[in-house]
Amino acid sequence: MRSWLRNLCAARTAQAAAVASQSLLDQARLNVARPFVACERLEDRQLLSGSPDVTYTYGGKIKIVSGSLKAKEAITISLTSQTDTGYITGQISSLHTGTVDVKGYLEGNKLTLVGATSGRLVEGTINKKGLKFAGTVVNGIDKSTGTFKVKAIGDAPGSLQPASRAGGTASLGGSSTPSSTPTGSVPVGSLDPNIDPATGLPRTSSGTVIDPSKTTPTTPTTGTSAPTGAGSGASAIPLATPSATPLANVPLAPGNLIGTNYSILGVWTGQFNFDSSGKIENITTGATTGAAVNGTRPGVDPRTATFSTTSQDLTGLVTGTLTVAELGTYVYTGFVNGTNINLVLSGPGPGLVTATLNTTFDTFTGTLTNAEANGFRANGPINATFFSGGGSGVVLPAGEELFHVNQTNTIGDPTVGNLDPNGASLGMDFSVGTIPLVVNSLGAFDDNADGLQRTIRVAIYNITTPTIPVVVSDITTFTSELAPNSNFRYLTTFTPITLTTGVYRIVAFGYGAGELAGDTGVGTYTGPIASANTGNNGQTVVYPITNGLNANNWRSATGNNTNLVFPTLADGLPLNRYLAGSFLFEEGTPIVPPVVPPVVPPPPTTITKPANTAFPGGVKTTPTGPEVFGDQSGAIIP
């Protein structure tokens, strides 16, 4: 267990209390003008193992860039609590950002903080003694960024006696020893009366600190209640009964709690701009029409949105990714506070999501603000509903893959795409003989097997009717699953179809920047060898040579195409060269031709035998008259 080295003299304690009563900006001026009594050097205060003690008020400068505006101003960072697990709470104040409550984690010397009630992301490095802090600030609301350097100018208000300094330890997952603060009182400088500044844990109504590992919320018998620790701003909602204490970082059914916050782990799918009140616009011109740039397209149309939350801890700190179709994929860090969600985006550019879970905890609705990518900006409503996919164990429809490629090669390298078709549709021909194929699901190649960053449309055509596909479906991460050890993912829900004798072309459209197809016919493809399924007898599926280049591969014209088309431009060897569309299939009942009996002519109707039996033979009567046979064929004897 970590321990602290610190001995406060009476003079310093009194002075720290005086500082705590000032505003954050006044604290900075006060501490610079009136240094602490030198009964102990700040350098002597440190954590004996692991991360340094950072419960200081830091003062310094920040350089801010907001569009064409560039400014340099004072910044104060006051970190008021720190647990042995590295959980940090505090406030940041500057003229540009105002005062923002923050929470986050210190891992070694890397500190990441997120605005608990607004979109701020602070990342930086603390020196080994915890006295200097430098890093960056991203403001998800007005997309300003800043770099700062600060140094410790005194103790943070309310941080004089953290639990671990009072002789105990503070842990988010275990027991905690109360601090010297009287039960039920709020220390000077506390961020929230519902949160204990010494531990970062919520309090009960009586002021006692909640230990999440020993708390199992239950459904109230009457009325409604806000989640414990949600704060005064939480909506009144009925509490769900969790089936058991949930495991963090495992997708949970809606309504389960992690600590005192509702889980948003797993994959959630919905739409950005679902009511068409928002837009994706060109940042420079404000236009909402025009060509796509690197996969980002302006518009006022609804777009598919997928949230994939990969971690959530007992404090509500979450991480994951958000993909908005034809906008981009963002990494997010943020907090769930009861049912309230605040996510700061990074990746193609900054952005912010603020949302609230509904009363059944399976849908959240909110706003996507200033999400930038490739010269465009998205603002508008966003929602998402819990989806159990994304690696949650959903069983795929039965069948074998038409095409397959392993997720890694023989030395463990991932299978990645190498082909941007520039808006072209990619097709490959196959033929079905006397054994029909029952198609149970359509699929698409997943570059790096990390989820589809673009919607891929897959269709099957009979080449005799190229204007009408036999079947067509859109494939996204949240509607599909990877086949075992495969880089192809398939729809989890699909109505089977049957392909009978004929030649077919499987076509895929939608690959491009961020989600590449594969071209096994060029040197830039370095992944595992792809295979094509020929069925149980090796001849159920045949891959015929159908173009003048001795291959079965086809492309459509390139350009900013907006939809799938039947490709007619021949491409060369090898056969089945693209990693693009695929399907799961089973073999149907063989087609057996009907048995036709041989035609047997009817026997003659009558035979006339001459009276002279010395000459074998005779005359038979036929429809065309008498016919002589046998030895009497030379003449007819009366």
C-alpha angles and dihedrals in degrees: 000000000000120000134195133236109212137129117181120203119215094249093054093046092053092048092049090053090052091051091050091061092061128083117264094257092045088050090059092052093043094050093048093047097043114034121205120268106271097239089121132011117238087228089067093063110088144131110260093220136019119358124014125252107268102174093124138114106246123201130192146100135305127199109214128198117191112166106301092344118103121180142165119210145153119279130192123197115189114187104194104179140024129180129203088255090060098254109153133193129183148111137273122206134185136142093255100044101030116211115325129183111229138190131184150118138285112211110182102310096334113102122190120183130182128196105254094206103019139028110281127133118191121186127174151127127263118208118244094266095045095241101113129047127185132170147097138301124208118194108206093192102058097012093237119150132200144183119216143185120195138165134204113274098171147322117310114251112264092017101098095106114026113180094255091053091050091065100274138077133250118216130169092218103038145032124316133205112229117249125238090266109111114254112268096013125114116230118231109271096021113155099215129010088220092058126070105228092207095060107013088234125132121255129227119239088269092056097253115140113249117233105208092202090062099039126091111175116218134202111268114240093226138017127001135286138195116241113272110267094014091122131231093295096064119111119246106257135159113260118239120225110244113220092223141335101299125232113240117242094022116109107255133199114260113278098036119128131223104199102321097328130088115252121250093175117137132031122325121185132196142113140291113221092010092165095041092241093119135057148201106230139181105260093218101042104020090231118153095196132063143082123321119256117209090337096313115116129185119232150120095239124113115265131202112254126196125190116194111186109194101178140023125171133199092271093055097254108150136185131189146109136283121204120191113188113252091000108072149264118276133192112225136200120183150117139273110209106187100302097341118102127199118177127179112207129215132167118078087017143322125296145147137230120197116180145151129221117238123240093270091049094226099101134042127194128192146112136301108212130194096338105173131199134159095344096316133104127209124206125166149083121317134187139176138188125209113266121187095214131094098088096328095129101264109168115239122225115271123270146077126279118258088210126020138182125175120247091236137023126237093283096046101261114148121249108250135178124252104182129086102183092196094233096320125136114235122215140180127189128229132167133221120212130188093318110075121222119230106209109210100176142002119231144187137208112262111212107228090354089259101121131286112286090191134038110258119205115206127188139173119217131189099226091225089065105037095164096063122049118219088223136351132185140169116237124205135164095261096048095048146049134210115254112238111290089348135123089213118091124200137204112267091210120044138145107233121240131192125231115203130191112323147080117284137187120214109207132190129192134181105058118135143107110003094017115048128189120224129252110192092183097074134066094246090072106091102161133105120303111272119227134209121213118235097182134246097308095038091246105064090097119033126188104212128196101252106163137058092256093068092253142094099231125117139180134187125226115292127238137090094321116172101201146029118274135182103266118227105170111105121233127191140244148346103068113247090012099165129082097210127096126024141154143208114244145177126200117254131210113301115251107243117194114235118261110249115197117227118262111253116194115235117256118258114275099226139003123201115206119199120240092240101082093180087086112060116218133056148195125281126200116237133177088262096047139274118341123199120219137174125018092336092065089107093067144355112248114206 
